[in-house]
Amino acid sequence: MVITKKEGEYVPVDPNFRPLPKFGHFSELDPEYAKLRPMLNSMMEGLWQPETSLEDFRKAWLNSPPAPEGCPVEGKDVLTETRMIPTRDGAEIEIKLYTAKNKRPGSALVVRYHGGGWVVGGHCTEHSENLMIADWTNSVVVSVDYRQAPEYKFPYAANDCFDALKWCGKNAASLGADASKIILNGSSAGGNLASVVAIMARDEGFQGIVAQILTFPVMCHPKFFPREAYEMGSYQQNSNDSVVTAARMEWFWDMYLPEPTADWRSSPLLAQSLKNLPPALIIAAG
């Protein structure tokens, strides 16, 4: 059963909270989004029901969003292929390769980690983005289907993602990519994993990563967020967001990290040092 939280545990909602000065404006409701919000609320409420099984919950998130106009077509513009690759514990995980049909030499290698709260999602979650990146940027895209919680709790996903990076580095030439031009990319929980992998790679001396692209990444467990150093208002400002409320975000955390610990491998913002990491483009929603 999908057990949902009704209220936040780590960041209780304060009814008197006011948006904070530095980033509070990101929570202002866009008029176009406001028109869609009732539909999104209805869709999400239908998914987040206590009687919904985890299997059905996951299936609901495996439907690829409609491709935007002008998106490259799989099989026509971009060739795809799935492979199984090994991990450190002897298990295998699936990757999906996206290569432009008219790819030119010297392609960058974009290693992508999908979002989904470490619990749901797969290659299809960001399928259109994978197609566009491969076709429009002359890159080889590798989508990593890491193992998911709650069956595989922290640190399985982080380890799988780093193992996939190392495999990609060793096999870049056979994929038609340049091992010295690797970009780590992920959204939401995938952004968390991309950031963690960048730190792991630095600490182990892995070479070739030239950039990180982190789209609304989850950078820290709310229980351990260093409020004395950074402004934190999102769990208050967006506590009733349509897609992921604050309580639902905590549910994802609980699936991945049932016994919260202040570990940079789950909360990269807590790393002892962020020096000597590849340049990062961080894209915030708002």
C-alpha positions as CSV (number, residue, x, y, z in Angstrom):
1,M,0.0,0.0,0.0
2,V,1.1,3.6,-0.6
3,I,1.2,5.1,2.8
4,T,1.0,8.9,2.4
5,K,1.8,11.5,5.0
6,K,-0.9,14.1,5.6
7,E,1.4,16.5,7.3
8,G,5.1,17.3,7.2
9,E,7.2,15.9,10.0
10,Y,10.5,17.5,9.3
11,V,9.3,21.0,8.4
12,P,5.9,21.6,10.1
13,V,3.8,24.1,8.2
14,D,3.6,27.5,9.9
15,P,0.3,29.2,9.0
16,N,1.9,32.6,9.6
17,F,4.8,31.9,7.3
18,R,5.7,34.6,4.8
19,P,7.9,34.1,1.7
20,L,11.5,34.7,2.5
21,P,13.3,37.7,0.8
22,K,15.9,35.9,-1.4
23,F,13.9,33.2,-3.1
24,G,10.4,33.8,-2.0
25,H,9.4,35.2,-5.4
26,F,9.8,31.8,-7.0
27,S,6.6,30.7,-5.2
28,E,4.4,33.3,-6.9
29,L,1.8,31.5,-9.0
30,D,2.2,32.0,-12.7
31,P,-1.2,32.8,-14.4
32,E,-0.7,30.1,-17.1
33,Y,0.1,27.5,-14.4
34,A,-2.9,28.7,-12.3
35,K,-5.2,27.7,-15.1
36,L,-3.8,24.2,-15.2
37,R,-3.6,23.7,-11.4
38,P,-7.2,22.4,-10.8
39,M,-6.6,19.6,-13.4
40,L,-3.2,18.8,-11.9
41,N,-4.6,18.7,-8.4
42,S,-7.3,16.3,-9.5
43,M,-4.8,14.0,-11.2
44,M,-2.5,13.9,-8.2
45,E,-5.2,13.3,-5.7
46,G,-6.3,10.3,-7.8
47,L,-2.7,8.9,-7.6
48,W,-2.0,9.6,-3.9
49,Q,-4.6,7.3,-2.3
50,P,-3.8,5.1,0.7
51,E,-5.4,2.1,-1.0
52,T,-3.3,2.4,-4.1
53,S,-0.7,-0.4,-4.3
54,L,2.9,0.6,-4.9
55,E,2.8,-1.4,-8.2
56,D,-0.1,0.6,-9.5
57,F,1.4,3.8,-8.2
58,R,4.6,3.1,-10.2
59,K,2.6,2.2,-13.3
60,A,0.9,5.5,-13.3
61,W,4.2,7.3,-13.4
62,L,5.5,5.2,-16.3
63,N,3.4,6.9,-18.9
64,S,5.6,9.2,-21.1
65,P,4.3,12.8,-21.1
66,P,3.2,13.9,-24.6
67,A,6.1,14.9,-26.8
68,P,6.3,18.7,-27.4
69,E,6.0,20.0,-30.9
70,G,9.1,19.6,-32.9
71,C,10.5,16.8,-30.7
72,P,12.8,14.4,-32.6
73,V,11.2,11.0,-33.3
74,E,12.6,7.8,-31.9
75,G,13.8,5.5,-34.6
76,K,13.6,8.2,-37.3
77,D,15.8,11.0,-35.8
78,V,17.3,9.2,-32.8
79,L,18.4,5.6,-32.6
80,T,17.8,3.9,-29.2
81,E,19.1,0.7,-27.6
82,T,18.9,-0.8,-24.2
83,R,21.7,-2.7,-22.5
84,M,22.3,-4.4,-19.1
85,I,25.4,-3.3,-17.2
86,P,27.0,-4.7,-14.0
87,T,27.0,-3.0,-10.6
88,R,29.3,-3.5,-7.7
89,D,27.2,-6.1,-5.9
90,G,26.8,-8.3,-8.9
91,A,23.4,-7.2,-10.0
92,E,22.6,-5.7,-13.4
93,I,20.8,-2.5,-14.2
94,E,19.4,-1.3,-17.5
95,I,20.6,1.7,-19.5
96,K,19.0,3.1,-22.6
97,L,21.2,4.7,-25.2
98,Y,20.0,7.6,-27.4
99,T,22.1,8.4,-30.5
100,A,21.2,10.9,-33.2
101,K,20.9,9.2,-36.6
102,N,23.2,11.9,-38.1
103,K,25.6,12.1,-35.2
104,R,28.9,13.7,-35.8
105,P,32.3,12.7,-34.4
106,G,33.4,14.0,-31.0
107,S,30.1,13.7,-29.3
108,A,29.7,14.5,-25.6
109,L,28.4,11.8,-23.4
110,V,25.4,12.9,-21.3
111,V,24.6,10.5,-18.4
112,R,21.1,11.1,-17.3
113,Y,19.4,10.1,-14.0
114,H,15.6,10.4,-14.1
115,G,13.4,11.9,-11.4
116,G,10.7,10.2,-9.4
117,G,11.6,10.5,-5.7
118,W,14.0,7.5,-5.9
119,V,10.8,5.4,-6.0
120,V,9.1,5.8,-9.4
121,G,9.9,6.6,-13.0
122,G,12.2,5.1,-15.6
123,H,13.6,5.9,-19.1
124,C,10.2,7.1,-20.2
125,T,10.0,9.8,-17.5
126,E,12.2,12.1,-19.5
127,H,12.1,10.4,-22.8
128,S,11.4,13.5,-24.9
129,E,14.2,15.4,-23.2
130,N,16.6,12.5,-24.0
131,L,15.6,12.6,-27.6
132,M,16.0,16.3,-27.9
133,I,19.4,16.3,-26.2
134,A,20.7,13.5,-28.4
135,D,19.5,15.1,-31.6
136,W,19.9,18.8,-31.0
137,T,23.3,18.8,-29.2
138,N,25.1,15.9,-31.0
139,S,25.4,14.0,-27.8
140,V,25.2,10.4,-26.9
141,V,22.6,10.2,-24.0
142,V,22.7,7.3,-21.5
143,S,19.6,7.0,-19.4
144,V,20.2,5.0,-16.2
145,D,17.5,2.9,-14.7
146,Y,18.9,2.7,-11.2
147,R,17.3,0.4,-8.5
148,Q,14.5,2.1,-6.6
149,A,13.3,2.4,-3.0
150,P,11.7,1.0,-0.9
151,E,13.0,-2.4,-2.1
152,Y,16.4,-0.9,-2.6
153,K,16.9,1.9,-0.1
154,F,19.8,4.3,0.2
155,P,22.6,4.0,-1.0
156,Y,21.6,1.6,-3.8
157,A,20.5,4.3,-6.2
158,A,23.6,6.5,-5.6
159,N,25.9,3.5,-6.0
160,D,24.1,2.3,-9.2
161,C,24.4,5.7,-10.7
162,F,28.2,6.0,-10.0
163,D,28.7,2.4,-11.3
164,A,26.9,3.4,-14.5
165,L,29.1,6.5,-14.9
166,K,32.3,4.4,-14.5
167,W,30.9,1.9,-17.1
168,C,30.2,4.8,-19.5
169,G,33.6,6.2,-19.0
170,K,35.3,2.8,-19.9
171,N,33.0,2.2,-22.9
172,A,32.6,5.7,-24.2
173,A,34.5,5.0,-27.4
174,S,32.3,2.0,-28.3
175,L,29.2,4.2,-27.7
176,G,30.6,6.8,-30.2
177,A,31.3,9.4,-27.5
178,D,34.3,11.3,-26.1
179,A,35.2,10.1,-22.6
180,S,36.7,13.5,-21.9
181,K,33.4,15.3,-22.5
182,I,31.0,13.7,-19.9
183,I,28.0,15.7,-18.6
184,L,26.0,14.6,-15.6
185,N,22.3,15.5,-15.8
186,G,19.3,14.8,-13.7
187,S,16.0,16.3,-12.5
188,S,14.6,16.3,-9.0
189,A,15.8,13.0,-7.4
190,G,17.8,12.5,-10.5
191,G,19.5,15.9,-9.9
192,N,20.3,14.7,-6.4
193,L,21.9,11.6,-7.8
194,A,23.9,13.5,-10.4
195,S,25.2,15.8,-7.8
196,V,26.2,12.9,-5.5
197,V,27.9,11.1,-8.4
198,A,29.9,14.2,-9.2
199,I,31.3,14.2,-5.6
200,M,32.0,10.5,-5.7
201,A,33.8,10.9,-9.0
202,R,35.9,13.7,-7.6
203,D,36.8,11.7,-4.5
204,E,37.8,8.7,-6.5
205,G,39.7,10.6,-9.1
206,F,37.4,9.8,-12.0
207,Q,38.3,12.0,-15.0
208,G,36.3,13.4,-17.8
209,I,33.3,15.1,-16.3
210,V,33.1,18.6,-17.7
211,A,29.7,19.8,-16.3
212,Q,26.7,19.1,-14.2
213,I,23.2,20.1,-15.2
214,L,20.9,19.8,-12.2
215,T,17.2,20.6,-12.8
216,F,15.3,21.4,-9.6
217,P,17.6,19.0,-7.7
218,V,16.9,17.7,-4.2
219,M,20.0,18.7,-2.4
220,C,19.3,18.0,1.3
221,H,17.1,16.1,3.6
222,P,14.8,18.7,5.2
223,K,15.7,17.4,8.7
224,F,19.4,18.3,8.2
225,F,19.1,21.4,6.0
226,P,21.7,24.0,7.2
227,R,19.3,26.8,7.8
228,E,22.0,28.9,9.4
229,A,23.8,29.1,6.1
230,Y,21.1,29.0,3.5
231,E,17.5,30.3,3.1
232,M,14.9,27.6,3.2
233,G,11.4,28.5,2.5
234,S,10.3,26.0,-0.2
235,Y,8.8,23.4,2.1
236,Q,6.6,26.2,3.5
237,Q,5.9,28.2,0.4
238,N,5.0,25.2,-1.7
239,S,3.6,23.0,1.0
240,N,0.4,22.4,-1.0
241,D,2.0,22.2,-4.5
242,S,0.0,20.2,-7.0
243,V,2.5,17.5,-8.0
244,V,4.6,17.1,-4.8
245,T,3.3,18.6,-1.6
246,A,5.7,18.9,1.4
247,A,4.2,15.9,3.0
248,R,4.5,13.8,-0.2
249,M,8.2,14.9,-0.6
250,E,8.8,13.7,2.9
251,W,7.1,10.4,2.0
252,F,9.6,9.9,-0.9
253,W,12.5,10.7,1.5
254,D,11.1,8.1,4.0
255,M,11.0,5.5,1.3
256,Y,14.6,6.1,0.3
257,L,16.0,7.0,3.7
258,P,13.8,5.4,6.4
259,E,16.3,6.2,9.1
260,P,17.4,9.7,8.3
261,T,21.1,10.4,8.6
262,A,23.2,13.5,7.8
263,D,25.1,11.8,4.9
264,W,26.3,13.7,1.9
265,R,25.6,10.7,-0.3
266,S,21.9,11.4,0.2
267,S,22.2,15.1,0.9
268,P,25.1,16.5,-1.2
269,L,24.7,19.9,0.2
270,L,26.2,18.5,3.4
271,A,29.5,17.4,1.7
272,Q,32.5,18.6,3.6
273,S,33.8,20.3,0.6
274,L,32.3,21.3,-2.8
275,K,35.6,22.4,-4.2
276,N,37.1,21.0,-7.4
277,L,33.7,19.8,-8.8
278,P,32.7,20.3,-12.4
279,P,30.8,23.5,-13.2
280,A,27.1,23.1,-12.3
281,L,24.1,24.7,-14.0
282,I,21.3,24.6,-11.4
283,I,17.8,25.2,-12.8
284,A,15.2,26.1,-10.1
285,A,11.4,25.8,-10.7
286,G,9.6,29.0,-10.3
